[in-house]
Amino acid sequence: MLRGEDLEHQREDGAGDPLQKLFPALRDRGARVGDLYEFKDKVLLDDLTRATILRAVLSERQLCEVMVQFWSDHFNIDPSKAEAKWLKAADDRDVVRAHALGNFRDLVRASAVSPAMLWYLDGRANRVANAGDKPNENYARELLELHTLGVHGGYTQQDVMEVARCLTGWTVRDRKKFFKGRVEFNARQHDDGPKRVLGADIPSGLGAADLDRVLEIVVRHPQTARHIAWKLCRRFIADEPPEEAMQAGVDAFLANLDAPDQLAQVVRAIVTTDAFLNSWGSKVKRPLETAFNAIRAIDATLDRPTEDLSWMLSRMGQPMFEHVAPNGYPDVRDAWTSTVGVLTRWQFTAMLAHGWITEWNEAYPDKSRPLFLFDLVSQSPSSRTARDLAAFWPERLLGRPLQDEGVVEDLARFLAGDAFGVDDPISDDEYLRWRLPGLVNLVFMSPDFLLR
């Protein structure tokens, strides 16, 4: 049985890593990127998706998983574009997960020279080989607009073009060449003249060092601190985050510019504000968060996510690694509160609570087995009146009491049915195994569970 602690204590070479055993296409950091081309692209994406599900459900480092999802959206890459279909797995491993709570400059630099990002935002095509050639500005624009300063960060179109000039010459070998997937700098395709970015001069002759110089300028810019703090506060607190929390994030960002745990310090500053501590109900959970919360809340075990499970999660409106635009999935209430979106989440939680999500056996359907294993009865308190159980399970699933205390009485009557009074002890375990899933699902369907 795969356990959460199994994911946390792994040797550096990946030996003994249960995820590597389940998904051999996903190697630990240090593996040659070119090795990924040995696998079919669909296998890579399926393995990456399933490994992500397992980590989200089982990992004991849940804050790290939240930040991995945050940065996956922030530095979004659509794997369907060109050779990113093979290289996204390396980006997840060597960029997002490696730096999720580390130093922001290190994270941005790793993303800038990520083979998958060079394909996705055309950085590999950004070259000036002949007189009159113009640089490709795709990545430069997203670097400023999405990754660092933000759309209102005060940069100009001239800044975009100057940044693009700084980044000319970086490329990645395609799958038709030796050492495929290797990132290289070609000095002959680099614009080595002087540049000026956000008012700062970059002298000529720096070559590949232009990349590091321009990243120093944009990462240390005060507007970058504000943009990142704003996005993190929007993730953790509210769609319109309060100034107090944002300023705490900005201060921590700027005070720890060179710290190896800069991002951890920023998150710590935000989540220790009164705004965060009093923020429950300000955010709507996104579909994947709803599903993973529900699975963890009932302490369900999951050994091996199947393709059917990936499909079910995709139906909820947030298919993993399939967002096409570079801005990632939205993180605001209006994006996730449509009638169809809420209905598909209810369908998933209903099937989960009742044990109806199975590993389907095409040849022998009667041998299909439940994908999630859990026992609601054994997790219930020893005092088993309908009233006590109706009070216990909402707090267990939500981490807090229901907003409307009257709902507890309704849940108690539902659980008791016609067979028991709400204050009668229920000693029949089979009755509880039949009735408790319905109570749990009613809590999952409540507004309280869809909020955080």
C-alpha positions as CSV (number, residue, x, y, z in Angstrom):
1,M,0.0,0.0,0.0
2,L,1.5,3.4,-1.0
3,R,1.6,5.8,1.9
4,G,2.2,9.5,2.2
5,E,5.5,9.1,4.0
6,D,6.8,6.9,1.1
7,L,6.8,10.0,-1.1
8,E,8.8,12.2,1.3
9,H,11.9,10.1,2.1
10,Q,13.6,9.3,-1.2
11,R,17.2,8.7,-2.1
12,E,18.8,11.4,-4.3
13,D,19.3,8.9,-7.2
14,G,15.6,8.0,-7.1
15,A,16.2,4.4,-6.0
16,G,13.3,3.3,-3.9
17,D,11.1,6.1,-5.1
18,P,7.6,4.4,-5.5
19,L,6.6,6.9,-8.1
20,Q,9.6,6.0,-10.3
21,K,8.6,2.3,-9.9
22,L,5.0,3.1,-10.9
23,F,6.0,5.6,-13.7
24,P,9.5,4.8,-15.0
25,A,9.2,7.7,-17.5
26,L,9.5,10.1,-14.6
27,R,13.2,10.2,-13.5
28,D,14.6,12.1,-10.6
29,R,16.4,15.4,-11.1
30,G,19.7,14.9,-12.8
31,A,18.4,12.5,-15.4
32,R,19.3,13.4,-19.0
33,V,16.4,15.3,-20.6
34,G,17.0,13.5,-23.8
35,D,15.9,10.3,-22.1
36,L,12.3,11.5,-22.2
37,Y,12.2,11.1,-26.0
38,E,12.5,7.4,-25.5
39,F,8.9,7.3,-24.3
40,K,5.7,8.0,-26.2
41,D,4.5,11.5,-25.5
42,K,1.0,10.3,-24.4
43,V,2.7,7.9,-21.9
44,L,4.7,10.9,-20.5
45,L,1.7,13.1,-20.0
46,D,-0.4,10.3,-18.5
47,D,2.4,9.4,-16.1
48,L,2.9,13.0,-15.1
49,T,-0.8,13.5,-14.5
50,R,-1.1,10.3,-12.4
51,A,2.0,11.1,-10.4
52,T,0.6,14.6,-9.7
53,I,-2.7,13.1,-8.5
54,L,-0.8,10.7,-6.2
55,R,1.3,13.5,-4.7
56,A,-1.8,15.7,-4.2
57,V,-3.7,13.0,-2.4
58,L,-0.9,11.3,-0.4
59,S,1.9,13.7,0.2
60,E,2.5,15.0,3.7
61,R,3.9,18.2,2.2
62,Q,0.6,19.7,1.2
63,L,1.9,23.3,1.2
64,C,4.6,22.3,-1.3
65,E,1.9,20.7,-3.5
66,V,-0.2,23.8,-3.4
67,M,2.8,25.9,-4.5
68,V,3.7,23.4,-7.2
69,Q,0.2,23.9,-8.7
70,F,0.5,27.7,-8.2
71,W,3.8,27.9,-10.1
72,S,2.6,25.4,-12.8
73,D,-0.1,28.0,-13.6
74,H,2.3,30.9,-13.2
75,F,4.8,29.4,-15.7
76,N,2.2,27.5,-17.7
77,I,3.3,25.4,-20.6
78,D,1.0,23.6,-23.0
79,P,2.5,20.2,-23.6
80,S,0.6,19.8,-26.9
81,K,3.0,22.3,-28.6
82,A,5.8,20.8,-30.6
83,E,8.4,19.0,-28.5
84,A,7.0,20.3,-25.2
85,K,5.0,17.1,-25.2
86,W,8.2,15.3,-24.3
87,L,9.8,18.0,-22.2
88,K,7.0,19.1,-19.9
89,A,7.9,16.3,-17.5
90,A,11.4,17.7,-17.1
91,D,10.0,21.2,-16.5
92,D,7.8,19.9,-13.8
93,R,10.7,18.0,-12.2
94,D,13.6,20.4,-12.6
95,V,11.9,23.8,-12.6
96,V,8.6,23.9,-10.7
97,R,9.1,21.2,-8.1
98,A,12.8,21.9,-7.6
99,H,12.2,25.6,-6.8
100,A,8.6,25.8,-5.5
101,L,9.6,27.2,-2.1
102,G,13.1,28.3,-3.0
103,N,14.5,31.5,-4.5
104,F,12.4,33.3,-7.1
105,R,15.3,34.4,-9.2
106,D,16.5,30.8,-9.4
107,L,13.0,29.7,-10.3
108,V,12.7,32.3,-13.1
109,R,16.1,31.4,-14.5
110,A,15.3,27.7,-14.5
111,S,12.1,28.5,-16.4
112,A,13.8,30.8,-18.9
113,V,16.2,28.0,-20.0
114,S,13.7,25.1,-19.6
115,P,13.7,23.1,-22.8
116,A,9.9,22.9,-22.7
117,M,9.6,26.7,-22.2
118,L,12.0,27.4,-25.0
119,W,9.6,25.4,-27.3
120,Y,6.4,26.7,-25.9
121,L,7.1,30.4,-26.1
122,D,9.4,30.3,-29.1
123,G,12.6,31.2,-27.2
124,R,14.5,28.7,-29.4
125,A,13.5,30.8,-32.4
126,N,14.7,34.0,-30.9
127,R,17.8,34.7,-32.9
128,V,19.6,37.5,-34.8
129,A,21.9,35.9,-37.3
130,N,21.8,38.4,-40.1
131,A,21.6,42.2,-40.4
132,G,18.0,43.2,-40.3
133,D,16.8,40.2,-38.3
134,K,14.4,41.0,-35.5
135,P,14.2,39.1,-32.3
136,N,11.2,37.0,-31.4
137,E,9.5,38.7,-28.5
138,N,7.0,36.0,-27.4
139,Y,8.9,34.9,-24.3
140,A,10.2,38.4,-23.4
141,R,6.6,39.7,-23.3
142,E,5.4,36.9,-21.0
143,L,8.4,37.2,-18.8
144,L,7.4,40.8,-18.1
145,E,3.6,40.5,-18.3
146,L,3.1,37.2,-16.5
147,H,6.2,36.0,-14.8
148,T,7.6,39.1,-13.1
149,L,6.3,42.7,-13.3
150,G,2.7,41.9,-14.2
151,V,0.5,43.5,-16.9
152,H,0.4,46.8,-15.0
153,G,4.1,46.7,-14.1
154,G,5.1,49.9,-15.9
155,Y,7.2,48.4,-18.7
156,T,6.9,49.6,-22.3
157,Q,7.0,47.9,-25.7
158,Q,10.5,49.1,-26.0
159,D,11.4,47.2,-22.8
160,V,9.9,44.1,-24.3
161,M,12.0,44.4,-27.4
162,E,15.2,45.1,-25.4
163,V,14.5,42.0,-23.2
164,A,14.0,40.0,-26.4
165,R,17.4,41.2,-27.6
166,C,19.0,40.1,-24.4
167,L,17.6,36.6,-24.8
168,T,18.6,36.0,-28.4
169,G,20.8,33.0,-29.1
170,W,19.3,30.6,-26.6
171,T,18.1,27.4,-28.2
172,V,17.4,23.7,-27.6
173,R,18.3,20.8,-29.7
174,D,15.4,19.1,-31.4
175,R,14.7,15.3,-31.5
176,K,16.4,14.9,-34.9
177,K,19.8,15.9,-33.4
178,F,22.3,14.3,-31.1
179,F,21.9,15.3,-27.4
180,K,18.2,16.1,-28.1
181,G,16.7,18.4,-25.5
182,R,20.0,20.0,-24.6
183,V,19.8,23.8,-24.1
184,E,22.6,25.8,-25.7
185,F,23.7,29.3,-26.2
186,N,24.7,30.3,-29.8
187,A,26.8,33.4,-29.6
188,R,26.6,33.9,-33.4
189,Q,22.8,34.3,-33.1
190,H,22.9,36.7,-30.2
191,D,22.5,40.5,-30.4
192,D,25.5,41.5,-28.4
193,G,25.0,45.2,-28.6
194,P,24.1,47.6,-25.7
195,K,20.6,47.5,-24.4
196,R,18.5,49.5,-21.9
197,V,15.8,47.7,-19.9
198,L,13.5,49.5,-17.4
199,G,15.9,52.4,-17.3
200,A,19.0,50.2,-16.6
201,D,21.9,50.0,-19.1
202,I,23.2,46.6,-20.2
203,P,26.6,47.1,-21.8
204,S,27.6,45.3,-25.0
205,G,29.8,42.2,-25.1
206,L,28.1,40.3,-22.2
207,G,27.0,37.4,-24.5
208,A,25.1,34.7,-22.6
209,A,25.4,36.8,-19.4
210,D,22.8,39.2,-20.9
211,L,20.2,36.6,-19.6
212,D,21.4,36.9,-16.0
213,R,21.7,40.7,-16.2
214,V,18.1,41.1,-17.4
215,L,16.8,38.7,-14.8
216,E,18.5,40.7,-12.1
217,I,16.8,43.8,-13.3
218,V,13.3,42.4,-13.5
219,V,13.4,40.1,-10.5
220,R,14.7,42.9,-8.1
221,H,12.2,45.4,-9.5
222,P,9.7,46.5,-6.7
223,Q,6.8,45.8,-9.1
224,T,7.8,42.2,-9.4
225,A,7.6,41.9,-5.6
226,R,4.1,43.4,-5.6
227,H,2.9,41.2,-8.5
228,I,4.0,38.0,-6.9
229,A,2.7,39.0,-3.5
230,W,-0.6,39.9,-5.1
231,K,-0.9,36.6,-6.9
232,L,0.0,34.6,-3.8
233,C,-2.5,36.6,-1.7
234,R,-5.2,36.0,-4.3
235,R,-4.4,32.3,-4.1
236,F,-4.4,32.1,-0.3
237,I,-6.8,34.8,0.9
238,A,-9.3,36.5,-1.6
239,D,-9.9,37.4,-5.2
240,E,-9.4,41.0,-4.1
241,P,-6.6,40.6,-1.5
242,P,-6.3,43.2,1.3
243,E,-3.4,45.6,1.2
244,E,-2.1,44.5,4.6
245,A,-1.4,41.0,3.4
246,M,0.0,42.1,0.1
247,Q,2.5,44.5,1.8
248,A,3.6,41.7,4.1
249,G,4.4,39.6,1.1
250,V,6.2,42.5,-0.7
251,D,8.3,43.2,2.4
252,A,9.3,39.5,2.8
253,F,10.0,39.2,-1.0
254,L,12.4,42.2,-1.0
255,A,14.0,41.4,2.3
256,N,14.9,37.9,1.1
257,L,16.0,38.5,-2.5
258,D,19.1,36.4,-2.2
259,A,17.8,33.8,0.4
260,P,17.6,30.2,-0.8
261,D,14.1,30.0,0.9
262,Q,12.8,33.4,-0.3
263,L,9.5,32.0,-1.5
264,A,8.9,30.1,1.7
265,Q,9.5,33.3,3.6
266,V,7.0,35.2,1.5
267,V,4.4,32.5,2.0
268,R,5.0,32.5,5.7
269,A,4.6,36.3,5.9
270,I,1.3,36.1,4.1
271,V,-0.3,33.1,6.0
272,T,0.6,34.7,9.4
273,T,-1.4,37.8,8.7
274,D,-4.9,38.4,10.3
275,A,-6.2,38.6,6.7
276,F,-5.3,35.0,6.0
277,L,-6.4,33.7,9.5
278,N,-9.8,35.3,9.0
279,S,-10.2,34.5,5.3
280,W,-12.4,31.4,5.3
281,G,-15.2,31.6,2.8
282,S,-13.5,34.2,0.6
283,K,-12.3,31.7,-2.0
284,V,-14.1,29.1,-4.1
285,K,-12.1,25.9,-4.5
286,R,-11.1,25.0,-8.0
287,P,-12.2,21.6,-9.3
288,L,-9.0,19.7,-8.6
289,E,-8.8,21.2,-5.1
290,T,-12.4,20.1,-4.5
291,A,-11.6,16.5,-5.6
292,F,-8.3,16.2,-3.7
293,N,-9.8,17.7,-0.5
294,A,-12.6,15.2,-0.6
295,I,-10.3,12.2,-1.1
296,R,-8.1,13.3,1.8
297,A,-11.0,14.2,4.0
298,I,-12.3,10.6,4.1
299,D,-8.8,9.2,4.4
300,A,-9.1,7.2,1.2
301,T,-6.2,5.2,0.0
302,L,-5.2,5.3,-3.7
303,D,-2.5,3.0,-5.1
304,R,-2.6,3.7,-8.7
305,P,-4.6,6.5,-10.5
306,T,-6.1,5.1,-13.7
307,E,-6.9,6.7,-17.0
308,D,-10.6,6.7,-16.0
309,L,-9.8,8.7,-12.9
310,S,-7.9,11.3,-15.0
311,W,-10.8,11.5,-17.3
312,M,-13.3,12.1,-14.4
313,L,-11.1,14.9,-13.0
314,S,-10.8,16.4,-16.5
315,R,-14.6,16.5,-16.8
316,M,-14.7,18.8,-13.8
317,G,-13.2,21.6,-16.0
318,Q,-9.6,21.7,-15.0
319,P,-7.7,19.0,-17.0
320,M,-4.1,18.8,-15.8
321,F,-1.4,20.2,-18.1
322,E,-3.9,21.1,-20.8
323,H,-4.3,24.8,-20.4
324,V,-3.3,26.3,-23.7
325,A,-2.7,30.0,-22.9
326,P,0.5,31.0,-21.0
327,N,-1.5,32.6,-18.1
328,G,-2.5,29.2,-16.5
329,Y,-5.9,28.3,-15.0
330,P,-7.8,31.2,-13.4
331,D,-7.9,31.5,-9.7
332,V,-11.1,33.6,-9.1
333,R,-14.6,32.7,-8.1
334,D,-16.4,33.6,-11.4
335,A,-14.3,31.1,-13.3
336,W,-15.5,28.1,-11.3
337,T,-19.1,28.7,-10.2
338,S,-21.0,27.8,-13.3
339,T,-24.0,25.4,-12.9
340,V,-22.3,22.7,-15.0
341,G,-19.0,23.1,-13.2
342,V,-20.6,22.7,-9.8
343,L,-22.7,19.8,-11.0
344,T,-19.7,17.9,-12.2
345,R,-18.0,18.4,-8.9
346,W,-21.1,17.0,-7.1
347,Q,-21.1,14.0,-9.4
348,F,-17.5,13.3,-8.5
349,T,-17.9,13.6,-4.8
350,A,-21.1,11.5,-4.9
351,M,-19.3,8.7,-6.7
352,L,-16.4,9.0,-4.3
353,A,-18.4,8.9,-1.1
354,H,-20.4,5.9,-2.3
355,G,-17.4,3.9,-3.5
356,W,-18.5,4.0,-7.1
357,I,-15.2,5.0,-8.7
358,T,-13.8,1.8,-9.9
359,E,-10.8,0.4,-11.8
360,W,-12.9,-0.9,-14.7
361,N,-12.2,-4.4,-16.0
362,E,-13.2,-4.4,-19.6
363,A,-13.0,-8.2,-20.0
364,Y,-14.6,-9.1,-16.7
365,P,-16.8,-6.2,-15.5
366,D,-17.9,-8.1,-12.4
367,K,-14.3,-8.1,-11.3
368,S,-13.9,-4.3,-11.5
369,R,-12.7,-3.1,-8.1
370,P,-13.0,0.2,-6.2
371,L,-10.2,2.6,-6.9
372,F,-10.4,4.2,-3.5
373,L,-10.5,2.2,-0.3
374,F,-11.9,3.7,2.9
375,D,-14.2,2.8,5.8
376,L,-16.5,5.6,7.1
377,V,-17.8,3.5,9.9
378,S,-14.4,2.8,11.5
379,Q,-13.6,6.5,11.2
380,S,-16.7,7.4,13.1
381,P,-16.8,8.2,16.9
382,S,-17.8,5.6,19.4
383,S,-20.9,7.6,20.3
384,R,-23.1,6.6,17.3
385,T,-26.3,8.4,17.6
386,A,-27.5,10.1,14.4
387,R,-27.1,13.5,16.1
388,D,-23.5,12.8,17.2
389,L,-22.5,11.5,13.8
390,A,-24.2,14.4,12.1
391,A,-22.2,16.8,14.2
392,F,-18.9,14.8,13.8
393,W,-18.7,14.3,10.0
394,P,-19.2,18.0,8.9
395,E,-16.4,19.1,11.2
396,R,-14.2,16.2,10.1
397,L,-14.7,17.0,6.4
398,L,-14.5,20.8,6.7
399,G,-12.1,21.2,9.5
400,R,-14.7,23.5,11.1
401,P,-18.4,23.4,12.0
402,L,-21.1,24.1,9.4
403,Q,-22.0,27.8,9.0
404,D,-25.7,26.9,9.5
405,E,-26.1,24.9,12.7
406,G,-29.6,23.9,11.7
407,V,-28.2,21.8,8.9
408,V,-26.8,19.4,11.5
409,E,-30.3,18.6,12.6
410,D,-31.3,18.0,9.0
411,L,-28.4,15.6,8.6
412,A,-29.2,13.8,11.8
413,R,-32.8,13.2,10.5
414,F,-31.4,12.0,7.2
415,L,-29.1,9.5,8.8
416,A,-31.7,8.2,11.3
417,G,-34.3,7.7,8.5
418,D,-37.3,5.8,9.6
419,A,-35.3,3.2,11.4
420,F,-33.9,5.2,14.4
421,G,-34.6,8.3,16.4
422,V,-31.9,11.0,16.1
423,D,-30.7,10.2,19.7
424,D,-30.9,6.4,19.4
425,P,-27.6,4.6,19.3
426,I,-27.0,3.0,15.9
427,S,-25.2,-0.3,16.5
428,D,-25.9,-1.8,13.0
429,D,-22.7,-1.2,11.1
430,E,-24.3,-2.4,7.8
431,Y,-26.9,0.3,8.2
432,L,-24.2,2.9,8.7
433,R,-22.3,1.6,5.7
434,W,-25.4,2.1,3.6
435,R,-26.4,5.5,5.1
436,L,-23.2,7.3,6.0
437,P,-22.0,7.8,2.4
438,G,-25.1,9.8,1.7
439,L,-24.5,12.0,4.7
440,V,-20.9,12.6,3.7
441,N,-22.0,13.4,0.2
442,L,-24.5,16.0,1.5
443,V,-21.7,17.7,3.3
444,F,-19.6,17.6,0.1
445,M,-22.4,19.2,-1.8
446,S,-22.8,22.0,0.8
447,P,-21.6,25.6,0.0
448,D,-19.3,25.1,3.0
449,F,-17.2,22.4,1.3
450,L,-16.9,24.4,-2.0
451,L,-15.5,27.3,-0.1
452,R,-12.2,27.8,1.6
